Structure formats: structure tokens, C-alpha cells
Amino acid sequence: MQKIMQQAAQMQQQVAAAQQQLAEAEVSGSSGGGLVTAVVSGAGELRSLKIDPKVVDAEDVETLEDLVVAAVHAANGEAQKLTEKIMGPITGALGGLGLPGM
């Protein structure tokens, strides 16, 4: 039982370190051939949004809105991939603790 508790404490430290790494990391996604680019943290927090002036058209705001949503969605997809890459080895080790349902 002591060994399981030590493994759990070690895993908790690894998870905290991975979460910090994700919070500090930045990934980006773009749409419209790079006309709109969103940058998010590894945790999915929107950090910045760049819009090429060529796409700004007062007569067609809907297209710009769609491009922004698509860029943020793409950036969040990249953040999800990064999360899986960083957290995968840690969460995969949960099965090694011998805990039912993990």
C-alpha cells in the first residue's frame, strides 16, 4: 500500500508539472490561408488573435466571424494534441498503479 501511495504522490507531481508546462506553452491555428491566426495556451486559453486587414470588409462581417471561429477552433485542436502528447505518458501510467477502473 505504501508503494501505491508513493506512486500516486509522484504522479500528482508529474501532473502538476505537465499542467504548468501546458499553461506556459503556446500553439496557433489559422484560417483563410493565414488571414486569421489565433494563438492559445496549451491549456486552451486564447492569448492573441491576428487578422490580416485584407479580410476586413464592413459589408461582409459574417465571413470574418467565421474565419475567427475557425482559427480559434484550429488553435484549440493544436492545444488538445499538445495536451495528449504531454499528459499521455502520465495518464497512461495510471494503469500501472493497479487501481481498478484506471
C-alpha positions as a Markdown table, in Angstrom:
| # | Residue | x | y | z |
|---|---|---|---|---|
| 1 | Met | 0.0 | 0.0 | 0.0 |
| 2 | Gln | 2.9 | 2.3 | 0.8 |
| 3 | Lys | 4.3 | 1.8 | -2.7 |
| 4 | Ile | 1.0 | 2.8 | -4.3 |
| 5 | Met | 0.8 | 5.9 | -2.1 |
| 6 | Gln | 4.4 | 6.9 | -3.2 |
| 7 | Gln | 3.5 | 6.3 | -6.9 |
| 8 | Ala | 0.3 | 8.4 | -6.5 |
| 9 | Ala | 2.3 | 11.2 | -5.0 |
| 10 | Gln | 4.9 | 11.0 | -7.7 |
| 11 | Met | 2.1 | 11.0 | -10.4 |
| 12 | Gln | 0.5 | 14.0 | -8.7 |
| 13 | Gln | 3.8 | 15.9 | -9.0 |
| 14 | Gln | 4.1 | 14.9 | -12.7 |
| 15 | Val | 0.6 | 16.0 | -13.5 |
| 16 | Ala | 1.2 | 19.4 | -11.8 |
| 17 | Ala | 4.4 | 19.9 | -13.8 |
| 18 | Ala | 2.7 | 18.9 | -17.0 |
| 19 | Gln | -0.2 | 21.3 | -16.3 |
| 20 | Gln | 2.3 | 24.1 | -15.7 |
| 21 | Gln | 4.1 | 23.3 | -18.9 |
| 22 | Leu | 0.8 | 23.4 | -20.8 |
| 23 | Ala | -0.2 | 26.7 | -19.3 |
| 24 | Glu | 3.1 | 28.2 | -20.5 |
| 25 | Ala | 3.1 | 26.7 | -23.9 |
| 26 | Glu | 1.6 | 28.4 | -26.9 |
| 27 | Val | 0.2 | 26.9 | -30.1 |
| 28 | Ser | -1.5 | 28.5 | -33.1 |
| 29 | Gly | -4.1 | 27.8 | -35.6 |
| 30 | Ser | -5.1 | 29.8 | -38.7 |
| 31 | Ser | -7.9 | 30.0 | -41.3 |
| 32 | Gly | -8.5 | 31.6 | -44.6 |
| 33 | Gly | -5.0 | 30.7 | -45.8 |
| 34 | Gly | -3.4 | 32.5 | -42.8 |
| 35 | Leu | -5.6 | 35.6 | -42.9 |
| 36 | Val | -6.7 | 35.0 | -39.4 |
| 37 | Thr | -4.4 | 33.4 | -36.8 |
| 38 | Ala | -5.3 | 32.5 | -33.2 |
| 39 | Val | -2.7 | 31.8 | -30.5 |
| 40 | Val | -3.8 | 29.8 | -27.5 |
| 41 | Ser | -2.0 | 28.3 | -24.5 |
| 42 | Gly | -1.6 | 24.6 | -24.2 |
| 43 | Ala | -4.5 | 24.8 | -21.8 |
| 44 | Gly | -6.7 | 26.3 | -24.5 |
| 45 | Glu | -6.7 | 30.0 | -23.2 |
| 46 | Leu | -6.9 | 32.5 | -26.1 |
| 47 | Arg | -3.7 | 34.6 | -26.0 |
| 48 | Ser | -3.8 | 36.6 | -29.2 |
| 49 | Leu | -5.7 | 37.0 | -32.4 |
| 50 | Lys | -4.2 | 38.4 | -35.6 |
| 51 | Ile | -6.4 | 39.5 | -38.5 |
| 52 | Asp | -5.0 | 40.5 | -41.9 |
| 53 | Pro | -6.5 | 43.8 | -42.9 |
| 54 | Lys | -7.3 | 42.3 | -46.3 |
| 55 | Val | -10.1 | 40.2 | -44.7 |
| 56 | Val | -11.8 | 43.1 | -43.0 |
| 57 | Asp | -14.9 | 44.1 | -45.0 |
| 58 | Ala | -17.7 | 46.1 | -43.4 |
| 59 | Glu | -20.1 | 44.7 | -45.9 |
| 60 | Asp | -19.2 | 41.1 | -45.0 |
| 61 | Val | -18.6 | 40.8 | -41.3 |
| 62 | Glu | -20.0 | 37.2 | -41.3 |
| 63 | Thr | -17.0 | 35.9 | -43.2 |
| 64 | Leu | -14.6 | 37.5 | -40.7 |
| 65 | Glu | -16.6 | 36.0 | -37.8 |
| 66 | Asp | -16.4 | 32.6 | -39.4 |
| 67 | Leu | -12.7 | 32.9 | -40.0 |
| 68 | Val | -12.1 | 33.9 | -36.4 |
| 69 | Val | -14.1 | 30.9 | -35.1 |
| 70 | Ala | -12.3 | 28.6 | -37.5 |
| 71 | Ala | -8.8 | 29.9 | -36.4 |
| 72 | Val | -9.7 | 29.6 | -32.7 |
| 73 | His | -11.0 | 26.1 | -33.3 |
| 74 | Ala | -7.8 | 25.1 | -35.1 |
| 75 | Ala | -5.7 | 26.5 | -32.4 |
| 76 | Asn | -7.6 | 24.6 | -29.7 |
| 77 | Gly | -7.2 | 21.5 | -31.8 |
| 78 | Glu | -3.4 | 22.0 | -31.6 |
| 79 | Ala | -3.7 | 22.6 | -27.9 |
| 80 | Gln | -5.5 | 19.3 | -27.5 |
| 81 | Lys | -2.8 | 17.5 | -29.4 |
| 82 | Leu | -0.2 | 19.1 | -27.2 |
| 83 | Thr | -2.1 | 18.1 | -24.1 |
| 84 | Glu | -2.3 | 14.5 | -25.3 |
| 85 | Lys | 1.4 | 14.5 | -26.1 |
| 86 | Ile | 2.4 | 15.8 | -22.6 |
| 87 | Met | -0.3 | 14.1 | -20.5 |
| 88 | Gly | -0.5 | 10.8 | -22.4 |
| 89 | Pro | 2.6 | 9.2 | -20.8 |
| 90 | Ile | 1.4 | 10.3 | -17.3 |
| 91 | Thr | -2.2 | 9.2 | -17.6 |
| 92 | Gly | -1.1 | 6.0 | -19.4 |
| 93 | Ala | 0.9 | 5.2 | -16.3 |
| 94 | Leu | -2.3 | 5.2 | -14.2 |
| 95 | Gly | -2.9 | 1.6 | -15.3 |
| 96 | Gly | 0.5 | 0.7 | -13.7 |
| 97 | Leu | -0.8 | 1.6 | -10.3 |
| 98 | Gly | -3.0 | -1.4 | -10.2 |
| 99 | Leu | -6.1 | 0.7 | -9.5 |
| 100 | Pro | -9.4 | -0.7 | -10.7 |
| 101 | Gly | -11.0 | 1.4 | -13.4 |
| 102 | Met | -7.9 | 3.3 | -14.3 |
